[in-house]
Amino acid sequence: MANRATVNGMLKTKFEWAILLVIAALLGGAWIAVSREPVITETSSLSLTEAPIVGHLAPNFTLQTPLGQEVTLRELAGQPVVLNFWASWCAPCRVEMPALQQASLTYNGRAAILGINQGETAKTVTNFGAEYGITYPLLVDTEQSVSLLYDVRGLPTTLFIDVDGIVREVVIGAVSQAVLQDRVENLLTEASSR
């Protein structure tokens, strides 16, 4: 009889544990359901802040070419933009200029290529552009206000911005023709697939 009482006691203990586990699972599930974060289903309600980092809106600016023509970043919305920060004394900048010039010809009207000079005079920018046969807009940032806005710490620095004005990539150092073409093609493909 003692064995039977022991067996009944063990069965009762296992049953009690099973009941406790079921109650714990139910309480845990209820807690998860009550405390979960609501899912945002409408992406248009999200607002992006301006920041020169991937996933954020590119900060807006207006600069002039050496001839006084104003270029405002927001006015280029609807097409990919390549922002290239450079200076005439920067050897890697000189190396990548032909690739940027070729991209400006290849993607003319479909993507904007902008060269933002860091801290040099309009005359220096004009002479450099003539020396390298640059036809895309070279912008003068004599006070380096846009360079500071974009937190440019090394030259060259290139940002790839999508049609919605969102920074998709930041590259520090010279950009090759192949990389430039790949990134612009990706931005154009992304835009056309919408």
Contacts in CASP RR format, 6 or more apart in sequence:
PFRMAT RR
TARGET T0000
AUTHOR 0000-0000-0000
METHOD contacts of the structure
MODEL  1
MANRATVNGMLKTKFEWAILLVIAALLGGAWIAVSREPVITETSSLSLTE
APIVGHLAPNFTLQTPLGQEVTLRELAGQPVVLNFWASWCAPCRVEMPAL
QQASLTYNGRAAILGINQGETAKTVTNFGAEYGITYPLLVDTEQSVSLLY
DVRGLPTTLFIDVDGIVREVVIGAVSQAVLQDRVENLLTEASSR
40 46 0 8 1.000
48 55 0 8 1.000
48 56 0 8 1.000
48 57 0 8 1.000
48 166 0 8 1.000
49 56 0 8 1.000
49 57 0 8 1.000
50 56 0 8 1.000
50 57 0 8 1.000
50 58 0 8 1.000
50 59 0 8 1.000
50 60 0 8 1.000
51 57 0 8 1.000
51 59 0 8 1.000
51 167 0 8 1.000
52 58 0 8 1.000
52 59 0 8 1.000
52 149 0 8 1.000
52 150 0 8 1.000
52 151 0 8 1.000
52 159 0 8 1.000
52 167 0 8 1.000
52 170 0 8 1.000
53 167 0 8 1.000
53 170 0 8 1.000
54 167 0 8 1.000
54 168 0 8 1.000
54 169 0 8 1.000
54 170 0 8 1.000
55 166 0 8 1.000
55 167 0 8 1.000
55 168 0 8 1.000
56 166 0 8 1.000
56 167 0 8 1.000
57 165 0 8 1.000
57 166 0 8 1.000
57 167 0 8 1.000
58 73 0 8 1.000
58 81 0 8 1.000
58 83 0 8 1.000
58 159 0 8 1.000
58 161 0 8 1.000
58 165 0 8 1.000
58 166 0 8 1.000
58 167 0 8 1.000
59 73 0 8 1.000
59 149 0 8 1.000
59 150 0 8 1.000
60 72 0 8 1.000
60 73 0 8 1.000
60 74 0 8 1.000
61 72 0 8 1.000
61 73 0 8 1.000
61 145 0 8 1.000
61 146 0 8 1.000
61 149 0 8 1.000
62 70 0 8 1.000
62 71 0 8 1.000
62 72 0 8 1.000
62 73 0 8 1.000
63 70 0 8 1.000
63 71 0 8 1.000
63 116 0 8 1.000
63 139 0 8 1.000
63 140 0 8 1.000
63 141 0 8 1.000
63 146 0 8 1.000
64 70 0 8 1.000
64 71 0 8 1.000
64 139 0 8 1.000
64 140 0 8 1.000
65 71 0 8 1.000
65 137 0 8 1.000
65 138 0 8 1.000
65 139 0 8 1.000
65 140 0 8 1.000
66 122 0 8 1.000
66 123 0 8 1.000
66 125 0 8 1.000
66 126 0 8 1.000
66 138 0 8 1.000
66 140 0 8 1.000
69 137 0 8 1.000
71 114 0 8 1.000
71 137 0 8 1.000
71 139 0 8 1.000
73 81 0 8 1.000
73 83 0 8 1.000
73 161 0 8 1.000
73 165 0 8 1.000
76 112 0 8 1.000
77 163 0 8 1.000
77 164 0 8 1.000
77 165 0 8 1.000
78 163 0 8 1.000
78 164 0 8 1.000
78 191 0 8 1.000
79 109 0 8 1.000
79 110 0 8 1.000
79 111 0 8 1.000
79 112 0 8 1.000
79 163 0 8 1.000
79 191 0 8 1.000
80 107 0 8 1.000
80 110 0 8 1.000
80 111 0 8 1.000
80 112 0 8 1.000
80 160 0 8 1.000
80 161 0 8 1.000
80 162 0 8 1.000
80 163 0 8 1.000
80 184 0 8 1.000
80 187 0 8 1.000
80 188 0 8 1.000
80 191 0 8 1.000
81 111 0 8 1.000
81 112 0 8 1.000
81 113 0 8 1.000
81 114 0 8 1.000
81 159 0 8 1.000
81 160 0 8 1.000
81 161 0 8 1.000
81 165 0 8 1.000
82 100 0 8 1.000
82 103 0 8 1.000
82 111 0 8 1.000
82 112 0 8 1.000
82 113 0 8 1.000
82 114 0 8 1.000
82 158 0 8 1.000
82 159 0 8 1.000
82 160 0 8 1.000
82 161 0 8 1.000
82 180 0 8 1.000
82 183 0 8 1.000
82 184 0 8 1.000
83 114 0 8 1.000
83 115 0 8 1.000
83 116 0 8 1.000
83 150 0 8 1.000
83 158 0 8 1.000
83 159 0 8 1.000
83 161 0 8 1.000
84 96 0 8 1.000
84 100 0 8 1.000
84 113 0 8 1.000
84 114 0 8 1.000
84 115 0 8 1.000
84 116 0 8 1.000
84 156 0 8 1.000
84 157 0 8 1.000
84 158 0 8 1.000
84 175 0 8 1.000
85 115 0 8 1.000
85 116 0 8 1.000
85 118 0 8 1.000
85 147 0 8 1.000
85 150 0 8 1.000
85 152 0 8 1.000
85 154 0 8 1.000
85 155 0 8 1.000
85 156 0 8 1.000
85 157 0 8 1.000
85 158 0 8 1.000
86 93 0 8 1.000
86 97 0 8 1.000
86 115 0 8 1.000
86 116 0 8 1.000
86 117 0 8 1.000
86 118 0 8 1.000
86 155 0 8 1.000
86 156 0 8 1.000
87 93 0 8 1.000
87 117 0 8 1.000
87 118 0 8 1.000
87 119 0 8 1.000
87 120 0 8 1.000
87 155 0 8 1.000
88 94 0 8 1.000
88 117 0 8 1.000
88 120 0 8 1.000
88 124 0 8 1.000
88 125 0 8 1.000
88 127 0 8 1.000
88 128 0 8 1.000
90 155 0 8 1.000
90 156 0 8 1.000
92 155 0 8 1.000
92 156 0 8 1.000
92 173 0 8 1.000
92 174 0 8 1.000
93 155 0 8 1.000
93 156 0 8 1.000
93 174 0 8 1.000
94 132 0 8 1.000
95 174 0 8 1.000
96 156 0 8 1.000
96 173 0 8 1.000
96 174 0 8 1.000
96 175 0 8 1.000
96 176 0 8 1.000
97 132 0 8 1.000
97 134 0 8 1.000
98 132 0 8 1.000
98 177 0 8 1.000
99 175 0 8 1.000
99 176 0 8 1.000
99 177 0 8 1.000
99 180 0 8 1.000
100 113 0 8 1.000
100 115 0 8 1.000
100 134 0 8 1.000
100 136 0 8 1.000
100 175 0 8 1.000
100 180 0 8 1.000
101 132 0 8 1.000
101 133 0 8 1.000
101 134 0 8 1.000
101 135 0 8 1.000
101 136 0 8 1.000
102 177 0 8 1.000
103 111 0 8 1.000
103 113 0 8 1.000
103 177 0 8 1.000
103 180 0 8 1.000
103 181 0 8 1.000
103 184 0 8 1.000
104 113 0 8 1.000
104 135 0 8 1.000
104 136 0 8 1.000
105 135 0 8 1.000
106 181 0 8 1.000
107 113 0 8 1.000
107 184 0 8 1.000
107 188 0 8 1.000
110 188 0 8 1.000
111 184 0 8 1.000
111 187 0 8 1.000
111 188 0 8 1.000
112 136 0 8 1.000
113 136 0 8 1.000
113 137 0 8 1.000
114 136 0 8 1.000
114 137 0 8 1.000
114 139 0 8 1.000
115 136 0 8 1.000
115 137 0 8 1.000
115 138 0 8 1.000
115 139 0 8 1.000
116 139 0 8 1.000
116 141 0 8 1.000
116 146 0 8 1.000
116 147 0 8 1.000
117 124 0 8 1.000
117 125 0 8 1.000
117 128 0 8 1.000
117 138 0 8 1.000
117 139 0 8 1.000
117 140 0 8 1.000
117 141 0 8 1.000
118 141 0 8 1.000
118 144 0 8 1.000
118 147 0 8 1.000
118 152 0 8 1.000
118 155 0 8 1.000
119 140 0 8 1.000
119 141 0 8 1.000
119 142 0 8 1.000
119 143 0 8 1.000
119 144 0 8 1.000
119 147 0 8 1.000
120 140 0 8 1.000
120 142 0 8 1.000
121 140 0 8 1.000
121 142 0 8 1.000
122 140 0 8 1.000
122 142 0 8 1.000
125 138 0 8 1.000
125 140 0 8 1.000
128 134 0 8 1.000
128 138 0 8 1.000
129 138 0 8 1.000
139 146 0 8 1.000
141 147 0 8 1.000
150 157 0 8 1.000
150 159 0 8 1.000
153 172 0 8 1.000
154 172 0 8 1.000
154 173 0 8 1.000
155 173 0 8 1.000
156 172 0 8 1.000
156 173 0 8 1.000
156 174 0 8 1.000
156 175 0 8 1.000
157 170 0 8 1.000
157 171 0 8 1.000
157 172 0 8 1.000
157 173 0 8 1.000
158 170 0 8 1.000
158 171 0 8 1.000
158 173 0 8 1.000
158 175 0 8 1.000
159 167 0 8 1.000
159 169 0 8 1.000
159 170 0 8 1.000
159 171 0 8 1.000
160 167 0 8 1.000
160 168 0 8 1.000
160 169 0 8 1.000
160 170 0 8 1.000
160 171 0 8 1.000
160 183 0 8 1.000
160 184 0 8 1.000
160 187 0 8 1.000
161 167 0 8 1.000
161 168 0 8 1.000
161 187 0 8 1.000
162 168 0 8 1.000
162 187 0 8 1.000
162 190 0 8 1.000
162 191 0 8 1.000
163 187 0 8 1.000
163 190 0 8 1.000
163 191 0 8 1.000
168 183 0 8 1.000
168 187 0 8 1.000
169 183 0 8 1.000
171 179 0 8 1.000
END
